[in-house]
Amino acid sequence: MILTFARGLRGFGAGALSIVIAVDLAGAGYSPLIIGVLLGLALAGGSLWSILLPRLERWWTRRAIFWVEAGMMIVGGIVLWLALSDSILLVAVLLLGGIVAGGSDVSPLGSLEQAVLADATTSRNRTSAFAYYNLAGYVGAALGALVVGSVFTATTGLSAANGGSGAVFLFYALLGASLIPVYGALSRGVDVRPGAEPRPALSPSSRQKVLHLAGLFSVDAFGGGLVVNSMVVYYLDLRFAPPLSLLGILFFAASLAAAASFLLAVPIARRFGLIPTMVFTHLPSSVLLVAFAFAPAFPIASILWVARATLSQMDVPTRQAYTQAIVAPEDRTAAAGITTAARSTQAFGAPITGAFLAAGGPWVAGPFVLAGSVKIAYDLALFGRFRRVVPPRDDSRPALDT
């Protein structure tokens, strides 16, 4: 329950930030290509810290790591608020991993939350737990997108030094501060005892499966990185110039649609299995993504985007549950960190999208066609490699307060 609440708070901040950050960076004088690079650095920073999580657990408790990462959110929000045009300071804070600029959960906090949640669940309820966990994140993101379009953009007294959304950046920092007592409410049972003898990040029985999954997830993440929310907002602004409040409503609706799909993923996964659910809900969403590129008007583009969101995220709770289920319990933090870090290939997508948008003309459709094609290839490869790898059952009841 605590982790689900924390995920909702983080989702709210990410949803709000994804609506304004690319537009504000443009207002601060950054080109589309540089905006893409900066958003890519934000994703890379989160992935780097996710890789380091198993090592950090040797020295710190899990709750201490949660507090440090929440502190990084505070620092990130304050720097965005006060020094948006200072490129050196901006790059430094992006690499800290506290800024989730794309609306996704490529962050060290997300990796650690997933490992703790897996330890607190059994095979019977793990997919359901991850569904509600992600549901909270997407509802939070939906509300963040809606609020930023209707409330924060009307705030003038807290405007940033270089951009119009200083209230959003400051609120993002305050959300980071609010997470500190939330994580403090976790029981000591979630902690891995620091100072333990060094051990391989992954046991031999888990290594091959995790590395294969990580490779496939990196392909999917690259496709997703081409269409992160921040860059989609910028694309829609360039092509159709809708009001910011309307963009907020669109991404509110898309996030709610994605959130509802998490609940649908649970009975579908129970009926057909985790891998079929991941693949056969994801494939049609990729086709809709390609169609989005050729939408002739904003209303049509909006319908396609929401339809795509309805299908594209059913693989999230199933993917997380599957990854945690096929590895040994002692490998779960490393598995979450490695598979999350593999999604750092998102970092390469945003600069490519920026280059397409900077080129203008018919090239602006390029990121969506490329992203859809890459994701279709990923789905087919995932099904071919893992359709016969069935997670073992584990019905022992854990006793962790999360």
C-alpha positions, 0 to 999 in steps of 0.5 A: 500500500505504501509503495503504491501510494509512493508510485502515485505521487511520483506519477503525478510529478512525472505527468506534470513535468512531461507536459511542460519541460520540453516546451519550457526548454524551447522557451529557454533557447534550446533547439529541438535536437538539444531538447532531445539530448537533454531528455535522453540524459534524464533517462540515462541518469535514472538508468545508471543509478538503477544499475548501481542499486545492487552495489548500494544495497551492500552499504545502505539499507533499502529505506536509506536508498529510497530517501537519497533518491527522493532527495535527488528529486528535490534537487532536480526540481529546484534546479529546474525552477531556478536555473533552467538556462544553465546548461552545465548545471542542468546536465549535472542534475539530469544525470542524478536520476531524480528527474523523470522527464518522459512520464515513464518510470525509468528511475532507481526509485521504480527499480527498488520499489519493484524488488520490494513489491515482489518480495511482498507478494506471491505468484498468485497475487503478484500480477495483481499487485503490480497492476495496482501499483502501476495503476496508481502511477498512471492515475497520478500521471493523468492528474498531473497532466490535467492539473498542469494544464488548468492550474499551474500554467495560470500561476504567475508569481512562481514563474521560472527564471527561464520558462513559464512553469516554475510552479510545476518545477517547485511542486516537483521538488516538494513531491520529492520532499513528501516521499521521505516520510512515505518511505520512512513508513516502510517496515524494517523488513524491506531492508537488505542488511548492508555489509553482507559478503559480496556476491554476484549481481545475478546467480547463474540460474537467473543470469541468462534469462535476465540478460535476454529479457534486458536485451529485448526490453532495450529494443522496446525502450528505444522505440518508446524513447522515440515517443516519450510524452515530452517530445509528443507534446512538442510534436503536437505543439509544432504541428497543430499548436493546440492550447496547453490546457488541451494537451493536458486534457489529452494526456490526462485521458491517455493516462487514464486509459492506460491505467484502466488497461492495467486492471484488464491485464490481470484477468487476461494474464490469468487466462492466457499467461503473462507472455501472450498478454504482453505480446498480443496487447502490444502489437495492435498498439504499435500499429496505432502508433504508426497511424498517429503519424499520419493523422491530418488533424488534432482531434484524429491524432488525439483519438489515435493516441488515446486508443494506443494508450489503452493497449500499449501499457498492459505489458507493464505490470505483466512484464514486471511480474514476469521478470520478478517471478522467473528469478530467485528472490535474492536476484530480484533487486539486480533483475529489476535494476538491470532490466530497468537500466536496459531501458536506458536505450530510451535515451537514444530515442529523444535526440533522434526524435528531436532531429526529425522534428528539426528537419521539419516537413514529412520527416516529423512523421519519422519517429512514430513510424520508426517507433511502431516498427521497432516495437513490432519487432520486439513483440515478435522476438519476445514471444519467440524466445520466452513463450515456453518459459513459465514462472514457477509458483510460489504461494508462501505468504511473505510478511512485509509491510509495504 
